[in-house]
Amino acid sequence: MRITIIGTGYVGLVTGACLANYGHHVTCLDANGAKITDLQKGKTPFHEPGLEELVRLGLLSQELAFETILPENSLGPLTTTDTLIVAVGTPTDFLSGGTDIRPLYNAIMEAAPHLPNSCSILIKSTIPLGTTRDLSICLKNIHPDKSFKLLAQPEFLREGTAIEDFNNPARLIIGTQDDQDQIQALVHALYPPLIEKDVPLLITNYETAEIIKYASNGFLATKIAFINEMADLCEATGGSIQQVSQGMGLDPRIGKDFLEAGPGFGGSCFPKDLRALAHATHKFGVSGKIAKATLKSNIRRKESMSKLIIDTMGGDVQGKTITILGLTFKPNTDDMREAPSLIIIPALQEAGAIIQAYDPAGMIQARGSLRDIHYASDPYRAADGAHAIVVLTHWDEFRHLDYHRLFQTMTFPLMIDLRNVTVRVDAESAGFRVRSIGGALEGAQNNNEGDVLA
Ligand code: NAD
């Protein structure tokens, strides 16, 4: 199948590389010329495990190509494409409180005149309710002679495990107004390995597909905000959040995922999609109280973390050096969008702290959004002369720190672990005082795999 993708970001690039690996001929287009030039040389624009290898394989086999979206570059791929996939960003429009879908409209409307008559257009971007139906009406009005199949296929891959997620999705959701048999045939042709694996396919109308995406992210984000509030309750009462998470997660109706307490959720999706959900409920006149409460709870959570750090350090951080381990919103990505570090670090700097930081992948991105940080090439250099270490992101590397080595380099041996990854017993025996969150247990690790007595 000949596929063109517009928007070569986290979703578009992973989709393109994986589909080329399935044997399709894929051209990825993007407005960012520098990104495309790098990709043409096999250099990926962000950190995603396994992606660079897959892109290089695609280039080598000539199944994968990259072009800047200029008329002279895009016409070839567009005029011969069987399926157009749209994966441009859909950020919050902070003026209206809604979502900025202009890039999505522009991309589709500019491509449409060049697409073959019966081309399928698959929207993978997360889009506000009603967008697909509006677009289908626009396309019909402007191109009455064409019979495009416009589909909404919400994407559920997660940064850090994006290739694994793409190849093993929990489900495929397709929103359509076309005949189900035709859509099934298209899905079979597009994703043969997923059909072989019997990945559940749910064909819905447009609105349902759009709501499934927002409802899924809203629900997961709410789970995180909820467990963070339970962590506060544990601290106030002497409970242990790790055992609370474990005890809840053992109930199959709840499940153990997204029950790890932390400094609040971030990233390019949860906060943005919750805002869009809250906006949609308002727009359609239904209650959006849960989405709004989750957003509020999460903002409060991020803001409260700097106070927790300052209080743990004796109430005054003026002139003190704090080592931050982890800047990205989660491990295995360099994505800094809405990361808790963007709220916590400036608040500590405002209180007079000097920040030294280390992140395995996010330091280049962080330089664009954080100021006056001394970056180090490993956790031990970052801890040099520090009065406290703060673990902000649960990179695997931070679960296996050499506490003796850290102890020797620091001015004061204090570990403030906002992810509960510290092996408390080891850190304490090396001389550290450990402040975890939610009354984390001595010697316990936040992996929800503590002993369960039969
Ligand atoms: P991104 O910012 O990484 O990439 C978007 C790309 O689109 C950028 O490279 C940008 O240059 C390009 N672009 C924007 N307008 C364009 C246009 N008119 N023509 C050509 N290129 C254009 O975004 P992302 O994280 O990949 O997200 C894309 C969509 O997928 C969003 O709607 C997002 O909510 C959704 N989504 C993201 C994830 C994720 O983990 N990042 C997961 C599921 C769904």
Residues whose N, C-alpha, C, O or C-beta is under 5 A from the ligand:
A	BS01	NAD	I6 G7 T8 G9 Y10 V11 G12 L29 D30 A31 N32 I69 A87 V88 G89 T90 P103 N106 A107 K124 S125 T126 E155 F156 L157 R158 E159 S268
